[in-house]
Amino acid sequence: MSILFLPCGSALRLMADEWLHELHPNLSGDELDALRDPVERVQWSVALRVLETGGNVVLDWGLWSREERDHYRAEAQALGAQVVLCVLDPPLDELRRRLSERNGDLPRGTFRITQDHLDEATRYFQRPTAEELAEFDPCPAAAQQ
């Protein structure tokens, strides 16, 4: 499951895993997770500056809870930014299949995710409700179709 604040057009994509891998290639697990919040805070500061200058940003983070999504949406909208939410939520069996395939040939800059980690993550994911989705802007490209 992923949730992206997705602009249409070109954008700066921010993904904590890429930064963590670059900064700490030999860490994993809990050691690495302890560094995720500080990296995301720095990335959010960068994102706000890009939004202030009229640019587009993709937050390629989990954003699995409504509280997180509300926080970032409100701050971006306070700057006058359009905020689009893209929810990727394939069935759990498909996620397991993709994870197995991915772990078989890990791309550079990614970390191994176990089936147990996936199962744990699915327990934390709060699917956006219709009420929540209504608080986001429609993707301009989708509105033209």
Secondary structure, DSSP 8 states (H G I E B T S, - for coil): -EEEE--SSS-EEE-HHHHHHHH-TT--HHHHHHHHHHHHHHHHHHHHHHHHTT--EEEEE---SHHHHHHHHHHHHHTT----EEEE---HHHHHHHHHHHHHT--TT-----HHHHHHHHHH-----HHHHTTS---HHHHH-
